[in-house]
């Protein structure tokens, strides 16, 4: 049986509602597809996309 002292403090128990893991998805995707991302610079200015020259 639970003692009365513990019954009065049920509200103070720690409860986990959500667990968030910060994982690098780049590594996971590289392992799944066996490809590495290629970063390149923009050659032209494209105003509709908001891209400037030499921007990654």
KAGIUR-V620655 format. One record per pair of residues at least 12 apart in sequence whose C-alpha atoms are under 10 Angstrom apart, sorted by sequence separation. I is the first residue (numbers start at 1). J is the second residue. D is the distance in Angstrom with one decimal. If there is no record, write none. Layout:
i	j	d
I	J	D
I	J	D
This chain:
i	j	d
41	53	7.4
42	54	4.9
43	55	8.4
41	54	4.8
42	55	5.5
43	56	10.0
40	54	8.6
41	55	5.3
42	56	6.4
40	55	8.3
41	56	4.6
40	56	5.9
39	56	6.8
